[in-house]
């Protein structure tokens, strides 16, 4: 499946298997601030913003990000460089 989304301000296209989590895709794309410790939706280390709302990327299918804006800590860092 091919998806298109905005990652930290950049339009991104990716071919993914249907069962790929957003966490897996973000790590593949070089977003190393996103961590996964518990894999049970308890720790929150994998939290990212999807269309401005916080989501746990370890349990969020990447396909659901199609057409969305995704922001990780790398993106927040870019917005606040002084």
PDB file with one MODEL, atoms N, CA, C and O in Angstrom:
MODEL        1
ATOM      1  N   UNK A   1       0.842  -1.167   0.000  1.00  0.00           N
ATOM      2  CA  UNK A   1       0.000   0.000   0.000  1.00  0.00           C
ATOM      3  C   UNK A   1       0.892   1.236   0.000  1.00  0.00           C
ATOM      4  O   UNK A   1       1.900   1.277   0.706  1.00  0.00           O
ATOM      5  N   UNK A   2       0.527   2.234  -0.782  1.00  0.00           N
ATOM      6  CA  UNK A   2       1.289   3.485  -0.821  1.00  0.00           C
ATOM      7  C   UNK A   2       0.544   4.541  -0.023  1.00  0.00           C
ATOM      8  O   UNK A   2      -0.664   4.721  -0.177  1.00  0.00           O
ATOM      9  N   UNK A   3       1.285   5.237   0.831  1.00  0.00           N
ATOM     10  CA  UNK A   3       0.680   6.325   1.596  1.00  0.00           C
ATOM     11  C   UNK A   3       1.458   7.612   1.366  1.00  0.00           C
ATOM     12  O   UNK A   3       2.633   7.597   0.996  1.00  0.00           O
ATOM     13  N   UNK A   4       0.778   8.713   1.592  1.00  0.00           N
ATOM     14  CA  UNK A   4       1.359  10.052   1.455  1.00  0.00           C
ATOM     15  C   UNK A   4       0.966  10.834   2.703  1.00  0.00           C
ATOM     16  O   UNK A   4      -0.209  10.885   3.068  1.00  0.00           O
ATOM     17  N   UNK A   5       1.941  11.435   3.346  1.00  0.00           N
ATOM     18  CA  UNK A   5       1.661  12.235   4.532  1.00  0.00           C
ATOM     19  C   UNK A   5       2.760  13.267   4.696  1.00  0.00           C
ATOM     20  O   UNK A   5       3.816  13.173   4.070  1.00  0.00           O
ATOM     21  N   UNK A   6       2.501  14.248   5.540  1.00  0.00           N
ATOM     22  CA  UNK A   6       3.494  15.269   5.827  1.00  0.00           C
ATOM     23  C   UNK A   6       4.188  14.894   7.122  1.00  0.00           C
ATOM     24  O   UNK A   6       3.538  14.745   8.157  1.00  0.00           O
ATOM     25  N   UNK A   7       5.498  14.741   7.072  1.00  0.00           N
ATOM     26  CA  UNK A   7       6.287  14.382   8.239  1.00  0.00           C
ATOM     27  C   UNK A   7       7.199  15.547   8.577  1.00  0.00           C
ATOM     28  O   UNK A   7       8.117  15.871   7.824  1.00  0.00           O
ATOM     29  N   UNK A   8       6.941  16.171   9.712  1.00  0.00           N
ATOM     30  CA  UNK A   8       7.752  17.309  10.167  1.00  0.00           C
ATOM     31  C   UNK A   8       7.905  18.374   9.089  1.00  0.00           C
ATOM     32  O   UNK A   8       8.987  18.923   8.882  1.00  0.00           O
ATOM     33  N   UNK A   9       6.794  18.656   8.404  1.00  0.00           N
ATOM     34  CA  UNK A   9       6.774  19.717   7.408  1.00  0.00           C
ATOM     35  C   UNK A   9       7.163  19.314   5.998  1.00  0.00           C
ATOM     36  O   UNK A   9       7.155  20.151   5.096  1.00  0.00           O
ATOM     37  N   UNK A  10       7.503  18.048   5.789  1.00  0.00           N
ATOM     38  CA  UNK A  10       7.907  17.594   4.448  1.00  0.00           C
ATOM     39  C   UNK A  10       6.951  16.535   3.938  1.00  0.00           C
ATOM     40  O   UNK A  10       6.644  15.573   4.642  1.00  0.00           O
ATOM     41  N   UNK A  11       6.479  16.714   2.703  1.00  0.00           N
ATOM     42  CA  UNK A  11       5.608  15.727   2.081  1.00  0.00           C
ATOM     43  C   UNK A  11       6.395  14.442   1.872  1.00  0.00           C
ATOM     44  O   UNK A  11       7.508  14.464   1.346  1.00  0.00           O
ATOM     45  N   UNK A  12       5.811  13.326   2.287  1.00  0.00           N
ATOM     46  CA  UNK A  12       6.496  12.036   2.264  1.00  0.00           C
ATOM     47  C   UNK A  12       5.613  10.990   1.603  1.00  0.00           C
ATOM     48  O   UNK A  12       4.407  10.934   1.845  1.00  0.00           O
ATOM     49  N   UNK A  13       6.224  10.168   0.771  1.00  0.00           N
ATOM     50  CA  UNK A  13       5.541   9.033   0.151  1.00  0.00           C
ATOM     51  C   UNK A  13       6.254   7.771   0.605  1.00  0.00           C
ATOM     52  O   UNK A  13       7.479   7.749   0.726  1.00  0.00           O
ATOM     53  N   UNK A  14       5.482   6.721   0.854  1.00  0.00           N
ATOM     54  CA  UNK A  14       6.105   5.473   1.286  1.00  0.00           C
ATOM     55  C   UNK A  14       5.230   4.291   0.896  1.00  0.00           C
ATOM     56  O   UNK A  14       4.005   4.347   1.006  1.00  0.00           O
ATOM     57  N   UNK A  15       5.863   3.236   0.446  1.00  0.00           N
ATOM     58  CA  UNK A  15       5.195   1.962   0.168  1.00  0.00           C
ATOM     59  C   UNK A  15       5.359   1.104   1.409  1.00  0.00           C
ATOM     60  O   UNK A  15       6.484   0.836   1.831  1.00  0.00           O
ATOM     61  N   UNK A  16       4.253   0.668   2.001  1.00  0.00           N
ATOM     62  CA  UNK A  16       4.314  -0.077   3.265  1.00  0.00           C
ATOM     63  C   UNK A  16       3.420  -1.311   3.221  1.00  0.00           C
ATOM     64  O   UNK A  16       2.429  -1.338   2.491  1.00  0.00           O
ATOM     65  N   UNK A  17       3.774  -2.342   4.009  1.00  0.00           N
ATOM     66  CA  UNK A  17       2.835  -3.449   4.215  1.00  0.00           C
ATOM     67  C   UNK A  17       1.644  -2.953   5.043  1.00  0.00           C
ATOM     68  O   UNK A  17       1.780  -1.997   5.807  1.00  0.00           O
ATOM     69  N   UNK A  18       0.503  -3.580   4.900  1.00  0.00           N
ATOM     70  CA  UNK A  18      -0.719  -3.133   5.576  1.00  0.00           C
ATOM     71  C   UNK A  18      -0.607  -3.111   7.092  1.00  0.00           C
ATOM     72  O   UNK A  18      -1.273  -2.303   7.739  1.00  0.00           O
ATOM     73  N   UNK A  19       0.217  -3.975   7.677  1.00  0.00           N
ATOM     74  CA  UNK A  19       0.290  -4.088   9.139  1.00  0.00           C
ATOM     75  C   UNK A  19       1.398  -3.243   9.772  1.00  0.00           C
ATOM     76  O   UNK A  19       1.702  -3.424  10.951  1.00  0.00           O
ATOM     77  N   UNK A  20       1.999  -2.339   9.026  1.00  0.00           N
ATOM     78  CA  UNK A  20       3.069  -1.493   9.547  1.00  0.00           C
ATOM     79  C   UNK A  20       2.519  -0.476  10.535  1.00  0.00           C
ATOM     80  O   UNK A  20       1.530   0.202  10.257  1.00  0.00           O
ATOM     81  N   UNK A  21       3.168  -0.376  11.692  1.00  0.00           N
ATOM     82  CA  UNK A  21       2.753   0.658  12.646  1.00  0.00           C
ATOM     83  C   UNK A  21       3.433   1.973  12.290  1.00  0.00           C
ATOM     84  O   UNK A  21       4.453   1.997  11.601  1.00  0.00           O
ATOM     85  N   UNK A  22       2.860   3.042  12.763  1.00  0.00           N
ATOM     86  CA  UNK A  22       3.459   4.352  12.521  1.00  0.00           C
ATOM     87  C   UNK A  22       4.841   4.417  13.170  1.00  0.00           C
ATOM     88  O   UNK A  22       5.757   5.025  12.617  1.00  0.00           O
ATOM     89  N   UNK A  23       4.994   3.799  14.330  1.00  0.00           N
ATOM     90  CA  UNK A  23       6.297   3.748  14.990  1.00  0.00           C
ATOM     91  C   UNK A  23       7.356   3.131  14.067  1.00  0.00           C
ATOM     92  O   UNK A  23       8.436   3.697  13.900  1.00  0.00           O
ATOM     93  N   UNK A  24       7.057   1.995  13.482  1.00  0.00           N
ATOM     94  CA  UNK A  24       8.004   1.325  12.588  1.00  0.00           C
ATOM     95  C   UNK A  24       8.369   2.213  11.407  1.00  0.00           C
ATOM     96  O   UNK A  24       9.536   2.302  11.027  1.00  0.00           O
ATOM     97  N   UNK A  25       7.378   2.862  10.834  1.00  0.00           N
ATOM     98  CA  UNK A  25       7.626   3.724   9.680  1.00  0.00           C
ATOM     99  C   UNK A  25       8.459   4.944  10.066  1.00  0.00           C
ATOM    100  O   UNK A  25       9.375   5.322   9.335  1.00  0.00           O
ATOM    101  N   UNK A  26       8.154   5.557  11.193  1.00  0.00           N
ATOM    102  CA  UNK A  26       8.902   6.739  11.613  1.00  0.00           C
ATOM    103  C   UNK A  26      10.362   6.407  11.888  1.00  0.00           C
ATOM    104  O   UNK A  26      11.248   7.184  11.534  1.00  0.00           O
ATOM    105  N   UNK A  27      10.621   5.273  12.508  1.00  0.00           N
ATOM    106  CA  UNK A  27      12.009   4.870  12.753  1.00  0.00           C
ATOM    107  C   UNK A  27      12.727   4.639  11.419  1.00  0.00           C
ATOM    108  O   UNK A  27      13.884   5.026  11.257  1.00  0.00           O
ATOM    109  N   UNK A  28      12.044   4.014  10.481  1.00  0.00           N
ATOM    110  CA  UNK A  28      12.625   3.781   9.152  1.00  0.00           C
ATOM    111  C   UNK A  28      12.960   5.109   8.468  1.00  0.00           C
ATOM    112  O   UNK A  28      13.943   5.205   7.733  1.00  0.00           O
ATOM    113  N   UNK A  29      12.136   6.131   8.717  1.00  0.00           N
ATOM    114  CA  UNK A  29      12.342   7.445   8.108  1.00  0.00           C
ATOM    115  C   UNK A  29      13.359   8.293   8.871  1.00  0.00           C
ATOM    116  O   UNK A  29      13.595   9.443   8.503  1.00  0.00           O
ATOM    117  N   UNK A  30      13.964   7.743   9.930  1.00  0.00           N
ATOM    118  CA  UNK A  30      15.024   8.457  10.643  1.00  0.00           C
ATOM    119  C   UNK A  30      14.578   9.275  11.828  1.00  0.00           C
ATOM    120  O   UNK A  30      15.349  10.092  12.333  1.00  0.00           O
ATOM    121  N   UNK A  31      13.360   9.083  12.288  1.00  0.00           N
ATOM    122  CA  UNK A  31      12.866   9.812  13.464  1.00  0.00           C
ATOM    123  C   UNK A  31      13.210   9.012  14.715  1.00  0.00           C
ATOM    124  O   UNK A  31      12.386   8.253  15.225  1.00  0.00           O
ATOM    125  N   UNK A  32      14.428   9.188  15.197  1.00  0.00           N
ATOM    126  CA  UNK A  32      14.925   8.379  16.303  1.00  0.00           C
ATOM    127  C   UNK A  32      14.502   8.899  17.670  1.00  0.00           C
ATOM    128  O   UNK A  32      14.799   8.269  18.685  1.00  0.00           O
ATOM    129  N   UNK A  33      13.818  10.032  17.716  1.00  0.00           N
ATOM    130  CA  UNK A  33      13.295  10.508  18.999  1.00  0.00           C
ATOM    131  C   UNK A  33      12.106   9.660  19.443  1.00  0.00           C
ATOM    132  O   UNK A  33      11.779   9.615  20.628  1.00  0.00           O
ATOM    133  N   UNK A  34      11.468   8.996  18.498  1.00  0.00           N
ATOM    134  CA  UNK A  34      10.316   8.148  18.804  1.00  0.00           C
ATOM    135  C   UNK A  34      10.838   6.809  19.314  1.00  0.00           C
ATOM    136  O   UNK A  34      11.543   6.094  18.603  1.00  0.00           O
ATOM    137  N   UNK A  35      10.488   6.483  20.543  1.00  0.00           N
ATOM    138  CA  UNK A  35      10.958   5.252  21.183  1.00  0.00           C
ATOM    139  C   UNK A  35       9.771   4.332  21.438  1.00  0.00           C
ATOM    140  O   UNK A  35       8.621   4.772  21.436  1.00  0.00           O
ATOM    141  N   UNK A  36      10.057   3.065  21.655  1.00  0.00           N
ATOM    142  CA  UNK A  36       9.018   2.104  22.014  1.00  0.00           C
ATOM    143  C   UNK A  36       9.578   1.210  23.105  1.00  0.00           C
ATOM    144  O   UNK A  36      10.472   0.401  22.857  1.00  0.00           O
ATOM    145  N   UNK A  37       9.053   1.357  24.308  1.00  0.00           N
ATOM    146  CA  UNK A  37       9.572   0.601  25.436  1.00  0.00           C
ATOM    147  C   UNK A  37       8.622  -0.506  25.870  1.00  0.00           C
ATOM    148  O   UNK A  37       9.065  -1.621  26.148  1.00  0.00           O
ATOM    149  N   UNK A  38       7.334  -0.222  25.934  1.00  0.00           N
ATOM    150  CA  UNK A  38       6.413  -1.183  26.539  1.00  0.00           C
ATOM    151  C   UNK A  38       5.659  -2.044  25.525  1.00  0.00           C
ATOM    152  O   UNK A  38       5.338  -3.196  25.817  1.00  0.00           O
ATOM    153  N   UNK A  39       5.372  -1.505  24.344  1.00  0.00           N
ATOM    154  CA  UNK A  39       4.563  -2.167  23.323  1.00  0.00           C
ATOM    155  C   UNK A  39       3.178  -2.554  23.835  1.00  0.00           C
ATOM    156  O   UNK A  39       2.528  -3.425  23.259  1.00  0.00           O
ATOM    157  N   UNK A  40       2.725  -1.918  24.907  1.00  0.00           N
ATOM    158  CA  UNK A  40       1.395  -2.183  25.466  1.00  0.00           C
ATOM    159  C   UNK A  40       0.604  -0.897  25.659  1.00  0.00           C
ATOM    160  O   UNK A  40      -0.398  -0.893  26.374  1.00  0.00           O
ATOM    161  N   UNK A  41       1.031   0.182  25.043  1.00  0.00           N
ATOM    162  CA  UNK A  41       0.354   1.474  25.117  1.00  0.00           C
ATOM    163  C   UNK A  41       0.362   2.064  26.521  1.00  0.00           C
ATOM    164  O   UNK A  41      -0.570   2.782  26.884  1.00  0.00           O
ATOM    165  N   UNK A  42       1.382   1.782  27.316  1.00  0.00           N
ATOM    166  CA  UNK A  42       1.425   2.292  28.681  1.00  0.00           C
ATOM    167  C   UNK A  42       2.466   3.375  28.923  1.00  0.00           C
ATOM    168  O   UNK A  42       2.251   4.239  29.773  1.00  0.00           O
ATOM    169  N   UNK A  43       3.576   3.361  28.214  1.00  0.00           N
ATOM    170  CA  UNK A  43       4.682   4.244  28.592  1.00  0.00           C
ATOM    171  C   UNK A  43       4.614   5.625  27.939  1.00  0.00           C
ATOM    172  O   UNK A  43       5.051   6.601  28.549  1.00  0.00           O
ATOM    173  N   UNK A  44       4.088   5.736  26.734  1.00  0.00           N
ATOM    174  CA  UNK A  44       3.971   7.027  26.062  1.00  0.00           C
ATOM    175  C   UNK A  44       5.223   7.504  25.344  1.00  0.00           C
ATOM    176  O   UNK A  44       5.226   8.599  24.783  1.00  0.00           O
ATOM    177  N   UNK A  45       6.295   6.703  25.349  1.00  0.00           N
ATOM    178  CA  UNK A  45       7.531   7.119  24.676  1.00  0.00           C
ATOM    179  C   UNK A  45       7.368   7.238  23.165  1.00  0.00           C
ATOM    180  O   UNK A  45       8.169   7.898  22.502  1.00  0.00           O
ATOM    181  N   UNK A  46       6.350   6.612  22.627  1.00  0.00           N
ATOM    182  CA  UNK A  46       6.140   6.615  21.179  1.00  0.00           C
ATOM    183  C   UNK A  46       5.162   7.701  20.727  1.00  0.00           C
ATOM    184  O   UNK A  46       4.738   7.698  19.572  1.00  0.00           O
ATOM    185  N   UNK A  47       4.799   8.625  21.611  1.00  0.00           N
ATOM    186  CA  UNK A  47       3.788   9.640  21.308  1.00  0.00           C
ATOM    187  C   UNK A  47       4.268  10.607  20.229  1.00  0.00           C
ATOM    188  O   UNK A  47       5.378  11.136  20.292  1.00  0.00           O
ATOM    189  N   UNK A  48       3.411  10.821  19.247  1.00  0.00           N
ATOM    190  CA  UNK A  48       3.642  11.806  18.178  1.00  0.00           C
ATOM    191  C   UNK A  48       2.340  12.579  17.987  1.00  0.00           C
ATOM    192  O   UNK A  48       1.297  12.191  18.513  1.00  0.00           O
ATOM    193  N   UNK A  49       2.407  13.663  17.239  1.00  0.00           N
ATOM    194  CA  UNK A  49       1.202  14.417  16.896  1.00  0.00           C
ATOM    195  C   UNK A  49       0.736  14.023  15.500  1.00  0.00           C
ATOM    196  O   UNK A  49       1.514  14.063  14.547  1.00  0.00           O
ATOM    197  N   UNK A  50      -0.510  13.650  15.384  1.00  0.00           N
ATOM    198  CA  UNK A  50      -1.125  13.357  14.084  1.00  0.00           C
ATOM    199  C   UNK A  50      -2.278  14.331  13.940  1.00  0.00           C
ATOM    200  O   UNK A  50      -3.267  14.256  14.668  1.00  0.00           O
ATOM    201  N   UNK A  51      -2.141  15.241  12.997  1.00  0.00           N
ATOM    202  CA  UNK A  51      -3.121  16.323  12.810  1.00  0.00           C
ATOM    203  C   UNK A  51      -3.370  17.075  14.114  1.00  0.00           C
ATOM    204  O   UNK A  51      -4.501  17.442  14.433  1.00  0.00           O
ATOM    205  N   UNK A  52      -2.289  17.295  14.860  1.00  0.00           N
ATOM    206  CA  UNK A  52      -2.362  18.094  16.072  1.00  0.00           C
ATOM    207  C   UNK A  52      -2.822  17.363  17.320  1.00  0.00           C
ATOM    208  O   UNK A  52      -2.894  17.968  18.390  1.00  0.00           O
ATOM    209  N   UNK A  53      -3.135  16.083  17.212  1.00  0.00           N
ATOM    210  CA  UNK A  53      -3.579  15.302  18.374  1.00  0.00           C
ATOM    211  C   UNK A  53      -2.535  14.255  18.711  1.00  0.00           C
ATOM    212  O   UNK A  53      -1.951  13.643  17.817  1.00  0.00           O
ATOM    213  N   UNK A  54      -2.299  14.049  19.998  1.00  0.00           N
ATOM    214  CA  UNK A  54      -1.289  13.068  20.395  1.00  0.00           C
ATOM    215  C   UNK A  54      -1.807  11.657  20.137  1.00  0.00           C
ATOM    216  O   UNK A  54      -2.959  11.330  20.421  1.00  0.00           O
ATOM    217  N   UNK A  55      -0.915  10.835  19.589  1.00  0.00           N
ATOM    218  CA  UNK A  55      -1.223   9.444  19.259  1.00  0.00           C
ATOM    219  C   UNK A  55      -0.042   8.574  19.659  1.00  0.00           C
ATOM    220  O   UNK A  55       1.111   8.997  19.572  1.00  0.00           O
ATOM    221  N   UNK A  56      -0.336   7.367  20.095  1.00  0.00           N
ATOM    222  CA  UNK A  56       0.708   6.391  20.413  1.00  0.00           C
ATOM    223  C   UNK A  56       1.070   5.661  19.125  1.00  0.00           C
ATOM    224  O   UNK A  56       0.293   4.850  18.621  1.00  0.00           O
ATOM    225  N   UNK A  57       2.247   5.952  18.601  1.00  0.00           N
ATOM    226  CA  UNK A  57       2.623   5.415  17.289  1.00  0.00           C
ATOM    227  C   UNK A  57       2.839   3.907  17.293  1.00  0.00           C
ATOM    228  O   UNK A  57       2.816   3.288  16.229  1.00  0.00           O
ATOM    229  N   UNK A  58       3.049   3.291  18.473  1.00  0.00           N
ATOM    230  CA  UNK A  58       3.252   1.841  18.522  1.00  0.00           C
ATOM    231  C   UNK A  58       1.964   1.076  18.247  1.00  0.00           C
ATOM    232  O   UNK A  58       2.007  -0.099  17.884  1.00  0.00           O
ATOM    233  N   UNK A  59       0.813   1.734  18.417  1.00  0.00           N
ATOM    234  CA  UNK A  59      -0.466   1.059  18.183  1.00  0.00           C
ATOM    235  C   UNK A  59      -1.292   1.734  17.086  1.00  0.00           C
ATOM    236  O   UNK A  59      -2.458   1.393  16.888  1.00  0.00           O
ATOM    237  N   UNK A  60      -0.697   2.677  16.385  1.00  0.00           N
ATOM    238  CA  UNK A  60      -1.374   3.433  15.331  1.00  0.00           C
ATOM    239  C   UNK A  60      -0.872   2.917  13.991  1.00  0.00           C
ATOM    240  O   UNK A  60       0.315   3.040  13.689  1.00  0.00           O
ATOM    241  N   UNK A  61      -1.753   2.344  13.189  1.00  0.00           N
ATOM    242  CA  UNK A  61      -1.323   1.827  11.894  1.00  0.00           C
ATOM    243  C   UNK A  61      -0.879   2.971  10.983  1.00  0.00           C
ATOM    244  O   UNK A  61      -1.546   4.002  10.896  1.00  0.00           O
ATOM    245  N   UNK A  62       0.234   2.781  10.318  1.00  0.00           N
ATOM    246  CA  UNK A  62       0.785   3.812   9.432  1.00  0.00           C
ATOM    247  C   UNK A  62      -0.205   4.181   8.338  1.00  0.00           C
ATOM    248  O   UNK A  62      -0.233   5.331   7.900  1.00  0.00           O
ATOM    249  N   UNK A  63      -1.007   3.245   7.893  1.00  0.00           N
ATOM    250  CA  UNK A  63      -1.991   3.518   6.851  1.00  0.00           C
ATOM    251  C   UNK A  63      -2.979   4.594   7.275  1.00  0.00           C
ATOM    252  O   UNK A  63      -3.502   5.319   6.429  1.00  0.00           O
ATOM    253  N   UNK A  64      -3.243   4.708   8.569  1.00  0.00           N
ATOM    254  CA  UNK A  64      -4.161   5.728   9.075  1.00  0.00           C
ATOM    255  C   UNK A  64      -3.567   7.131   8.978  1.00  0.00           C
ATOM    256  O   UNK A  64      -4.296   8.118   9.078  1.00  0.00           O
ATOM    257  N   UNK A  65      -2.258   7.231   8.785  1.00  0.00           N
ATOM    258  CA  UNK A  65      -1.597   8.529   8.646  1.00  0.00           C
ATOM    259  C   UNK A  65      -1.680   9.063   7.223  1.00  0.00           C
ATOM    260  O   UNK A  65      -1.238  10.181   6.957  1.00  0.00           O
ATOM    261  N   UNK A  66      -2.237   8.287   6.311  1.00  0.00           N
ATOM    262  CA  UNK A  66      -2.355   8.719   4.925  1.00  0.00           C
ATOM    263  C   UNK A  66      -3.131  10.033   4.861  1.00  0.00           C
ATOM    264  O   UNK A  66      -4.260  10.120   5.346  1.00  0.00           O
ATOM    265  N   UNK A  67      -2.522  11.051   4.262  1.00  0.00           N
ATOM    266  CA  UNK A  67      -3.147  12.359   4.126  1.00  0.00           C
ATOM    267  C   UNK A  67      -3.059  13.240   5.365  1.00  0.00           C
ATOM    268  O   UNK A  67      -3.627  14.331   5.396  1.00  0.00           O
ATOM    269  N   UNK A  68      -2.349  12.768   6.382  1.00  0.00           N
ATOM    270  CA  UNK A  68      -2.261  13.498   7.654  1.00  0.00           C
ATOM    271  C   UNK A  68      -0.942  14.253   7.787  1.00  0.00           C
ATOM    272  O   UNK A  68      -0.006  14.061   7.011  1.00  0.00           O
ATOM    273  N   UNK A  69      -0.903  15.114   8.796  1.00  0.00           N
ATOM    274  CA  UNK A  69       0.334  15.782   9.190  1.00  0.00           C
ATOM    275  C   UNK A  69       0.834  15.103  10.458  1.00  0.00           C
ATOM    276  O   UNK A  69       0.123  15.044  11.461  1.00  0.00           O
ATOM    277  N   UNK A  70       2.064  14.590  10.408  1.00  0.00           N
ATOM    278  CA  UNK A  70       2.671  13.904  11.546  1.00  0.00           C
ATOM    279  C   UNK A  70       3.867  14.728  12.020  1.00  0.00           C
ATOM    280  O   UNK A  70       4.724  15.114  11.224  1.00  0.00           O
ATOM    281  N   UNK A  71       3.911  14.991  13.321  1.00  0.00           N
ATOM    282  CA  UNK A  71       5.013  15.757  13.897  1.00  0.00           C
ATOM    283  C   UNK A  71       5.630  14.950  15.026  1.00  0.00           C
ATOM    284  O   UNK A  71       4.932  14.491  15.931  1.00  0.00           O
ATOM    285  N   UNK A  72       6.953  14.781  14.964  1.00  0.00           N
ATOM    286  CA  UNK A  72       7.714  14.121  16.018  1.00  0.00           C
ATOM    287  C   UNK A  72       8.518  15.187  16.760  1.00  0.00           C
ATOM    288  O   UNK A  72       8.428  16.371  16.435  1.00  0.00           O
ATOM    289  N   UNK A  73       9.295  14.776  17.745  1.00  0.00           N
ATOM    290  CA  UNK A  73      10.137  15.753  18.448  1.00  0.00           C
ATOM    291  C   UNK A  73      11.105  16.447  17.507  1.00  0.00           C
ATOM    292  O   UNK A  73      11.446  17.610  17.722  1.00  0.00           O
ATOM    293  N   UNK A  74      11.555  15.752  16.465  1.00  0.00           N
ATOM    294  CA  UNK A  74      12.435  16.400  15.488  1.00  0.00           C
ATOM    295  C   UNK A  74      11.733  17.594  14.843  1.00  0.00           C
ATOM    296  O   UNK A  74      12.357  18.630  14.613  1.00  0.00           O
ATOM    297  N   UNK A  75      10.453  17.457  14.553  1.00  0.00           N
ATOM    298  CA  UNK A  75       9.681  18.535  13.952  1.00  0.00           C
ATOM    299  C   UNK A  75       9.417  19.673  14.918  1.00  0.00           C
ATOM    300  O   UNK A  75       9.454  20.840  14.527  1.00  0.00           O
ATOM    301  N   UNK A  76       9.153  19.351  16.167  1.00  0.00           N
ATOM    302  CA  UNK A  76       8.946  20.380  17.185  1.00  0.00           C
ATOM    303  C   UNK A  76      10.240  21.151  17.387  1.00  0.00           C
ATOM    304  O   UNK A  76      10.231  22.371  17.552  1.00  0.00           O
ATOM    305  N   UNK A  77      11.344  20.430  17.372  1.00  0.00           N
ATOM    306  CA  UNK A  77      12.663  21.059  17.537  1.00  0.00           C
ATOM    307  C   UNK A  77      12.923  22.057  16.410  1.00  0.00           C
ATOM    308  O   UNK A  77      13.450  23.142  16.656  1.00  0.00           O
ATOM    309  N   UNK A  78      12.562  21.703  15.182  1.00  0.00           N
ATOM    310  CA  UNK A  78      12.755  22.586  14.030  1.00  0.00           C
ATOM    311  C   UNK A  78      11.947  23.861  14.182  1.00  0.00           C
ATOM    312  O   UNK A  78      12.421  24.939  13.821  1.00  0.00           O
ATOM    313  N   UNK A  79      10.726  23.756  14.714  1.00  0.00           N
ATOM    314  CA  UNK A  79       9.851  24.916  14.867  1.00  0.00           C
ATOM    315  C   UNK A  79      10.363  25.902  15.902  1.00  0.00           C
ATOM    316  O   UNK A  79      10.038  27.088  15.838  1.00  0.00           O
ATOM    317  N   UNK A  80      11.160  25.432  16.855  1.00  0.00           N
ATOM    318  CA  UNK A  80      11.565  26.268  17.973  1.00  0.00           C
ATOM    319  C   UNK A  80      13.058  26.593  17.971  1.00  0.00           C
ATOM    320  O   UNK A  80      13.627  26.867  19.028  1.00  0.00           O
ATOM    321  N   UNK A  81      13.683  26.569  16.836  1.00  0.00           N
ATOM    322  CA  UNK A  81      15.088  26.945  16.751  1.00  0.00           C
ATOM    323  C   UNK A  81      15.167  28.472  16.768  1.00  0.00           C
ATOM    324  O   UNK A  81      14.526  29.150  15.964  1.00  0.00           O
ATOM    325  N   UNK A  82      15.947  28.986  17.680  1.00  0.00           N
ATOM    326  CA  UNK A  82      16.053  30.452  17.821  1.00  0.00           C
ATOM    327  C   UNK A  82      17.364  30.951  17.272  1.00  0.00           C
ATOM    328  O   UNK A  82      17.630  32.153  17.305  1.00  0.00           O
TER     329      UNK A  82
ENDMDL
END
